Amino acid sequence: MEERRDEAVDERAAELQVETDDEDLEDPEVARDAANQILKESRERTDQAEDLDPDDDVVIRRSSEETAADPE
């Protein structure tokens, strides 16, 4: 699982380097740190979702088309 997370961080870091004009992200370590933080926050939001009341007005709802993941 850790190897897969490292791969996801590396892939996201590469995307960040291509997608942005931020010169700081040209440094691979800076891009990797940023990607790691993005993915960490995403995992935290996913974990937190279990604790949210679906009827709460502050909960963002998405259609299944927006959240459907491609099978691996």
DAPEDA-V639392 format. One line per field, one symbol per residue. ss: DSSP state (H for helix, E for strand, C for the rest). phi: phi as a letter, one per 30 degrees, with the letter a starting at -180 (. if undefined). burial: # if it has 24 or more other C-alpha atoms within 12 Angstrom, else .. A space follows every 50 residues. Layout:
ss->???
phi->???
burial->???
This chain:
ss->CHHHHHHHHHHHHHHHHHHCCCHHHHCHHHHHHHHHHHHHHHHHHHHHHC CCCCCCCCCCCCCHHHHCCCCC
phi->.ddddddddddddddddddbcddddddedddddddededddddddddded cdddcdddddcbddddcdcddc
burial->........##.###.##.............##.###.............. ......................
